[in-house]
Amino acid sequence: MRAIINGVGSYIPEITVKNEDFLKHQFHSDYQKIITEDSRSIIRKFEKITGISERRYVSEALNNDDIALIAAERALEQSTIDKEQLDYVIVAHNYGNVEYGSNRSDFMPSLATRVKHRLGIRNNNCVAYDIVFGCPGWVEAMIQSTIYIQSGQAKNCLVIGSETLSRVVDPADRDSMIFADGAGACVLSGNSTESKGVLGFASQTFSFEEADFLYNAKSFGQQENEQDRFIKMQGRKIYEFALNHVPVAMKMALEKSGVALKDLKKVLLHQANEKMDEAIIQRFYGLYEQETPLDIMPMSIHLLGNSSVATVPTLLDLILQGKLEGHVIQPGDCVMMASVGAGMNINAFVYRF
């Protein structure tokens, strides 16, 4: 039984926040340590490293389950199944619902339960649950759904990655410019006659020394409420970790798939940092002593920023809709999707369209 993509949908927020919008921020390098360097210079260096020139934020009226629902509805509309045929609704995220201005995570009920409820699904055998797996959450949910389908435990799964990181960033931290909002969804269905589908995957957790590379902590600057916590990261350690381990996991997934490197048409990497992604793809091909193909790695980070679990599914949807110039996926193409993030977690899978 093959797990095949039966519908894809996404929600890209309408509010565009440009790098210039951060010019009035007073950045700190650590707690209460003001960076005296001119903000324009900080932003210029940031863009050179990350490739981000702008990002998208949700409006004040929208929450994480709202945009997850929109992406889900669009994926279901594109699919060939009725919502009552779903066996699983899985939502990957990291902060649940965070109401505008609250800085508080709301996980109960789960976002998956909320989405199932709002979709109006009456089937009680459709199981809804959340997965918190860092930025690789959507890829991991796709892997879990593939296992359900291949084992005969499920026929159809709705897999959503949705996040509103703009609600948990520290305005005094330069890293706040990286993060963004967005949602992507995919309907995965079982089919025993198709040659397309998920061909192989790999998933890992490094937690012995790496568990706190991404974490929550107080603002580097002043904060009104001492109980508030913001997303923080050890950027240099994450960069080195990703370069050392992500290419190896990608190689594992490719070998399990049985697909030759020359037959890989696209690699959709988590949109975390342009320089990091470029280094990862070069090291991946370096493991085979091969040069990196010029058009192998589509990028959306320049305009959308890092929306965590949503980067890979939104990137996929943009390509399939013909909205990412210079990139297409044709029937029969083999594509790898891979991610890395808090945990520290890594995963990848190979899919034939």
VOGU-3710 file (C-alpha; in Angstrom, 3 decimals, decimal comma):
1> mraiingvgs> 0,000/0,000/0,000  1,397/3,391/-1,013  0,666/6,661/0,778  -0,110/9,208/-1,913  -0,750/12,945/-1,752  -4,432/13,433/-2,493  -4,706/17,184/-2,004  -2,581/20,118/-0,870  -3,565/23,502/0,531  -1,970/26,398/2,368
11> yipeitvkne> -2,589/29,751/3,981  -0,018/32,502/3,590  -0,903/35,504/5,792  -1,658/38,805/4,097  0,353/41,099/6,383  3,838/41,695/4,967  6,520/42,805/7,431  9,675/44,080/5,735  13,141/44,253/7,236  12,890/48,045/7,349
21> dflkhqfhsd> 10,023/47,663/9,821  12,600/46,596/12,435  14,686/49,756/12,178  13,232/51,222/15,374  13,913/48,085/17,422  16,505/48,315/20,178  18,294/44,986/19,851  20,120/43,219/22,666  22,793/40,513/22,415  21,819/39,033/25,777
31> yqkiitedsr> 19,851/39,963/28,855  19,960/43,757/29,220  23,052/43,954/26,926  22,219/46,584/24,319  23,799/46,287/20,890  25,244/49,695/20,047  25,633/48,902/16,358  23,264/50,807/14,064  20,011/48,894/13,450  20,348/49,353/9,678
41> siirkfekit> 23,718/47,606/9,770  22,302/44,770/11,921  19,425/44,258/9,488  21,736/44,347/6,456  23,929/41,598/7,950  20,824/39,613/8,922  19,477/39,650/5,368  22,844/38,646/3,915  23,008/35,570/6,171  19,374/34,435/6,235
51> giserryvse> 18,186/35,610/2,826  15,052/37,042/4,443  13,890/40,427/3,180  10,307/40,150/4,428  7,993/37,783/6,253  4,245/37,260/6,786  2,252/37,748/9,995  -1,365/36,850/10,714  -3,843/39,597/11,514  -4,884/40,271/15,104
61> alnnddiali> -8,221/38,518/14,501  -6,700/35,198/13,396  -5,328/32,446/15,572  -3,343/29,310/14,822  -6,380/27,033/14,561  -7,980/29,545/12,163  -5,193/29,346/9,614  -4,815/25,579/10,135  -8,508/25,261/9,246  -8,122/27,359/6,089
71> aaeraleqst> -5,216/25,228/4,854  -7,140/22,042/5,723  -10,251/23,158/3,840  -8,186/23,957/0,760  -6,425/20,577/0,854  -9,725/18,714/1,257  -11,296/20,700/-1,574  -8,448/19,644/-3,851  -8,647/16,001/-2,758  -10,951/13,232/-3,998
81> idkeqldyvi> -12,337/12,269/-0,583  -15,119/13,404/1,695  -14,068/14,710/5,106  -15,998/11,873/6,798  -13,573/9,408/5,190  -10,650/10,779/7,210  -9,100/8,366/9,707  -6,721/10,913/11,236  -6,422/14,660/11,581  -2,911/15,534/12,721
91> vahnygnvey> -1,769/19,099/13,399  1,913/19,892/13,842  2,757/23,070/15,755  4,855/24,207/18,715  2,884/26,856/20,586  -0,774/25,975/20,112  -3,083/28,976/19,988  -1,522/32,219/21,201  -4,075/35,018/21,318  -2,835/38,364/20,045
101> gsnrsdfmps> -1,130/40,233/22,891  -1,327/37,351/25,378  1,974/35,419/24,956  0,219/32,362/26,415  0,010/28,980/24,731  -3,381/27,290/24,639  -3,177/23,552/23,879  -6,507/22,306/25,208  -8,412/21,070/23,403  -5,779/20,146/20,847
111> latrvkhrlg> -5,616/22,126/17,639  -6,428/18,935/15,750  -9,628/18,522/17,761  -10,540/22,147/17,085  -9,925/21,726/13,355  -11,935/18,489/13,232  -14,779/20,197/15,099  -14,763/23,224/12,811  -14,672/21,020/9,724  -17,892/19,480/11,024
121> irnnncvayd> -16,598/15,893/10,927  -19,069/13,553/12,637  -17,016/10,354/12,266  -15,944/9,433/15,818  -13,373/6,997/14,429  -11,484/9,901/12,927  -8,727/10,424/15,503  -7,460/13,973/16,014  -4,189/14,743/17,752  -1,338/17,253/17,797
131> ivfgcpgwve> 2,337/16,628/17,271  4,995/18,878/18,819  8,248/18,021/17,079  9,875/21,377/16,428  10,050/22,712/12,887  10,116/19,155/11,430  6,627/18,515/12,845  4,750/18,455/9,533  7,297/16,120/7,940  7,077/13,845/10,986
141> amiqstiyiq> 3,264/13,836/10,793  3,551/12,838/7,137  5,861/9,991/8,155  3,456/8,846/10,890  0,540/8,958/8,464  2,530/6,926/5,949  3,107/4,257/8,600  -0,622/4,182/9,423  -1,489/3,762/5,760  1,201/1,201/4,938
151> sgqaknclvi> 0,206/-0,910/7,948  -3,464/-0,878/6,942  -4,548/1,100/10,010  -5,715/4,086/7,986  -6,880/4,978/4,503  -6,914/8,789/4,635  -5,029/11,261/6,827  -5,216/15,039/6,969  -1,779/16,399/7,895  -1,441/20,076/8,841
161> gsetlsrvvd> 1,513/22,237/9,819  0,492/25,589/11,298  2,237/28,206/13,406  1,959/31,839/14,508  5,502/32,554/15,663  4,932/36,303/15,472  3,088/35,928/18,784  6,119/34,485/20,642  9,085/36,495/19,331  11,168/38,812/21,491
171> padrdsmifa> 11,346/42,284/19,876  14,675/42,898/21,630  16,255/39,821/20,012  17,736/39,977/16,499  16,486/36,432/15,907  12,916/37,756/16,040  13,358/38,841/12,419  13,660/35,213/11,301  10,250/33,988/12,363  6,912/34,164/10,563
181> dgagacvlsg> 3,401/32,707/10,384  1,703/30,323/7,977  -0,106/27,033/7,486  0,098/24,142/5,045  -1,946/20,956/4,782  -1,947/17,717/2,859  -4,399/14,843/2,462  -2,522/11,543/2,372  -4,420/8,506/1,065  -3,703/4,820/0,590
191> nsteskgvlg> -3,527/3,328/-2,897  -2,358/-0,153/-3,829  -2,229/0,404/-7,592  -0,206/3,606/-7,864  3,574/3,643/-8,339  3,722/7,140/-6,887  3,752/7,924/-3,166  6,113/7,947/-0,176  9,059/5,690/-1,011  11,251/5,961/2,078
201> fasqtfsfee> 11,921/8,089/5,134  14,263/8,747/8,043  13,684/10,424/11,404  16,005/11,172/14,336  16,095/12,943/17,706  19,371/14,264/19,136  18,763/15,139/22,784  21,844/14,098/24,743  23,680/17,416/24,303  21,412/19,214/21,855
211> adflynaksf> 18,041/19,389/23,656  18,228/23,105/24,515  19,484/24,516/21,222  16,005/26,049/20,911  14,165/27,015/24,084  11,832/29,519/25,769  13,116/32,305/28,005  12,588/35,894/29,125  13,066/38,867/26,832  16,586/40,194/26,341
221> gqqeneqdrf> 15,127/43,634/27,038  12,430/44,953/29,341  9,130/43,082/29,558  5,886/44,168/31,168  4,954/40,727/32,453  7,732/38,722/34,110  5,880/35,495/33,344  6,119/35,968/29,558  8,488/33,705/27,644  9,811/34,013/24,105
231> ikmqgrkiye> 11,411/31,723/21,554  15,210/31,676/21,807  17,905/29,792/19,947  21,617/29,095/19,974  22,118/29,980/16,338  25,741/28,922/15,864  25,169/25,530/17,487  22,045/24,920/15,392  23,924/25,841/12,220  26,766/23,434/12,972
241> falnhvpvam> 24,369/20,708/14,071  22,323/20,995/10,892  25,366/20,859/8,633  26,750/17,795/10,398  23,566/15,739/10,699  20,832/16,751/8,234  22,719/15,601/5,093  23,275/12,181/6,687  19,566/11,777/7,490  18,701/12,826/3,943
251> kmaleksgva> 21,062/10,164/2,620  19,392/7,574/4,858  15,957/8,479/3,488  17,185/8,369/-0,106  18,797/4,961/0,340  15,645/3,554/1,953  13,585/4,852/-0,976  15,645/3,016/-3,579  15,819/6,176/-5,692  19,133/7,038/-7,337
261> lkdlkkvllh> 20,599/10,464/-6,584  20,465/11,403/-10,278  16,700/10,790/-10,274  16,046/13,266/-7,453  14,408/16,295/-9,091  13,784/18,602/-6,121  14,746/18,898/-2,463  12,327/20,890/-0,320  14,233/21,887/2,807  12,774/23,590/5,863
271> qanekmdeai> 13,122/27,320/5,229  15,213/28,229/8,253  18,182/30,141/6,893  19,292/30,542/3,271  23,011/30,103/3,945  22,364/27,069/6,147  20,111/25,421/3,572  22,660/26,029/0,830  25,373/24,454/2,970  23,142/21,461/3,818
281> iqrfyglyeq> 22,357/20,693/0,180  26,022/21,019/-0,795  27,083/18,620/1,954  24,330/16,191/0,971  25,588/15,982/-2,593  29,127/15,977/-1,246  28,386/12,681/0,525  28,059/11,236/-3,001  31,019/13,265/-4,300  28,655/15,032/-6,675
291> etpldimpms> 28,121/18,677/-7,582  24,847/20,245/-6,447  22,390/20,788/-9,343  21,557/24,464/-9,781  17,758/24,138/-9,678  17,424/21,354/-7,108  16,417/23,471/-4,072  13,416/25,861/-4,265  13,374/28,670/-1,707  10,534/30,768/-0,288
301> ihllgnssva> 12,296/32,176/2,777  13,141/35,465/1,048  9,528/36,596/1,094  7,849/34,346/3,681  10,446/33,963/6,440  10,613/30,928/8,710  7,105/29,739/9,598  8,399/26,587/11,340  6,190/23,540/10,598  4,522/25,387/7,719
311> tvptlldlil> 7,583/26,062/5,544  7,719/22,711/3,723  3,976/22,261/2,982  3,547/25,902/1,900  6,611/25,601/-0,339  5,154/22,428/-1,868  1,793/24,093/-2,456  3,393/27,126/-4,103  5,266/24,891/-6,552  2,251/22,720/-7,357
321> qgkleghviq> 0,182/25,865/-7,994  2,854/27,208/-10,340  3,498/30,186/-8,077  7,248/29,705/-7,559  9,070/30,917/-10,629  11,589/28,511/-12,113  10,309/25,447/-10,276  7,840/22,770/-11,371  7,084/19,224/-10,267  6,074/16,849/-13,038
331> pgdcvmmasv> 4,354/13,448/-12,773  7,011/10,843/-12,079  9,389/13,301/-10,404  11,052/12,156/-7,185  11,166/14,856/-4,523  12,757/14,847/-1,069  11,273/16,863/1,782  13,446/17,383/4,868  13,509/19,458/8,023  15,436/20,187/11,209
341> gagmninafv> 14,451/21,942/14,419  13,837/22,029/18,149  14,384/18,782/19,936  16,807/18,558/18,180  14,892/16,664/15,532  15,695/15,774/11,925  13,615/13,992/9,329  13,195/13,460/5,605  11,098/11,495/3,157  11,232/10,794/-0,569
351> yrf> 8,066/11,065/-2,634  7,367/10,131/-6,259  4,697/12,313/-7,893
//
